[in-house]
């Protein structure tokens, strides 16, 4: 490495870390976010407030109700006496759902006619409503299965034996926390990089840098270094927190994850450098990063599966480096998948990295103001 | 009011307004990003799984096992693929080319005919726990209707003892746009109110133009008000645009009153502006203010507001943290106004919480800015 490139890299690090506030801003928020979001971002239902309106006195319905009382997904907040109590309870959000068992339930069930049970769910948050409905259904299905076998005295003609691979208890935290590695690595690397050129442009020192003997590719390396080191470093730290604090199993190894992480961060840096070459001010660079981060996160599969999106949006996700890295980081964590599974993620990500870095280098020279 | 106050105020507003509309990036944040968010969330975000790729391994095809396969082929949720052996299927599951396996072993048919209750093997990739749980639910549904069919063929009726009748109130078709739009409004208002103002004012501190403003005859109140008004207008503009799009494109219902919607939004915007002002007066650097605004206002509006993740399912400590997030109160009011109506028992306490937060932040900003003058 030539001494002048080395000097440039040192200068870039100083620019980022000399100021105490900016040092803190790069290091503290990601850790805080990881801790808060690691706990907050869950699709598992826990102690959802449930009200029960059971008009029936029989043992059958009491047995059914007790299933709900025992489920950790629900917390019974009250037993209702009349239908009129339901509406205000749900309106006020005191209950997410109400289980309503009719007067004839046990009698109907004894006659073999089947008892109809109503579940009313607050649909204001349709996500939570669907989750709750799914829990209710599975409790009812289990109950039905046992009831049939008990009353007929025979086994069902066939039964389901369900096994979930890689995440046997279906904890959604195991899905979300590795995703946060990808999310935070992107935010940190992008903001740090997008800022470096824009700050110099605003101060007018970038033009001075361009007239030094430094080659464009050397400037590129100098500008990319802080983002690369900070991005990869923080992502590795987050992996450690995920494993030792959140106890998410890391089945695969870091040797598979690290090269993928480096390529991912490089592709983010390329995008960050492009944003900052298009911006004249720091403000534009930051807002530009925002305009990239928001759609990139929503179209990555971070919180909702890509397979559920409409086709043209699925096609768009192929341009998004986060899409590829998310697949890799989750599969390395939970499945222990090795490098041989990831060629179809690694090459598009590398292609994005090379293209954006090359474009950024070109833009350095051709966007003078 | 001091003489000439209105004139000075007008001057500041004009200067601030020019600064906003001359910078394409702030216009993009106020109008382009809401549009983008609405389109992405309106069309792209859904947690309900469709076209699940599932591998069917039937080791000994006969009428019973084929009718199970038929259940999967006719289901709108599944896109089944027939595979010849369990090894092949497990490899496909490992390579993530399928999301689950239905496995009927060699002796399934024989055991079935002998009433031995043979197992139907279901292997699901559990990495995405939420999708896995949905798949399990769909498989159960198919299995049960298959049981009913078989019983009917044998001349018996299989009646499930409990028949579940579900009603989703306020949003019977469970359209996710209906609940996402209120959340997006909160995110957009946070972006304009907190992030944009934090950046712009931190820039004035960074460049020293704030100090020059403070030493003029303009009072602190006039400066703050002059800066508040343009961003307030921008924010309400962003809201109006988002509402129009939500109505024309997604036909989201507004069951509460419109004036209440605007009043509450104005209140929330005022709180967000207070947070933006506060962050910028404390940190005085664009870079730091942007990162702090992002972590303390924007990301919580997404994750801690009840917009995507259910607050009640979070650990108690985190639920406590959400109490400090202004967006939480706004989202609760919006979801009610959009889907239920004017439920005062939801609106009043949440609006009160917003008012307290707004007073707190604006009060702090006043104190800190005044101190600088001494």
Interface residues (C-beta under 8 A of the other chain):
Chain A: X19 X21 X22 X24 X25 X26 X29 X32 X33 X36 X37 X39 X40 X41 X42 X43 X44 X45 X46 X47 X48 X49 X60 X64 X88 X90 X91 X92 X93 X96 X109 X112 X113 X114 X115 X116 X117 X118 X119 X120 X121 X122 X123 X124 X125 X126 X127 X128 X129 X130 X131 X133 X134 X136 X137 X138 X140 X141 X143 X144 X147 X148 X151 X154 X155 X156 X157 X158 X159 X160 X161 X162 X163 X164 X165 X166 X167 X168 X170 X171 X172 X174 X175 X187 X191 X195 X199 X279 X281 X282 X283 X284 X286 X287 X288 X290 X291 X294 X295 X298 X299 X303 X304 X305 X307 X308 X309 X310 X313 X327 X330 X331 X334 X335 X337 X341
Chain B: X23 X24 X25 X26 X28 X29 X32 X33 X36 X37 X40 X41 X43 X44 X45 X46 X47 X48 X49 X50 X51 X52 X93 X94 X95 X96 X108 X112 X115 X116 X117 X118 X119 X120 X121 X122 X123 X124 X125 X126 X127 X128 X129 X130 X131 X132 X133 X134 X136 X137 X139 X140 X143 X144 X147 X150 X151 X158 X159 X160 X161 X162 X163 X164 X165 X166 X167 X168 X169 X170 X171 X172 X174 X175 X176 X178 X179 X191 X195 X196 X199 X200 X203 X283 X285 X286 X287 X288 X290 X291 X292 X294 X295 X299 X303 X304 X306 X308 X309 X310 X312 X313 X314 X315 X317 X318 X321 X322 X332 X335 X336 X339 X340 X343 X345 X346
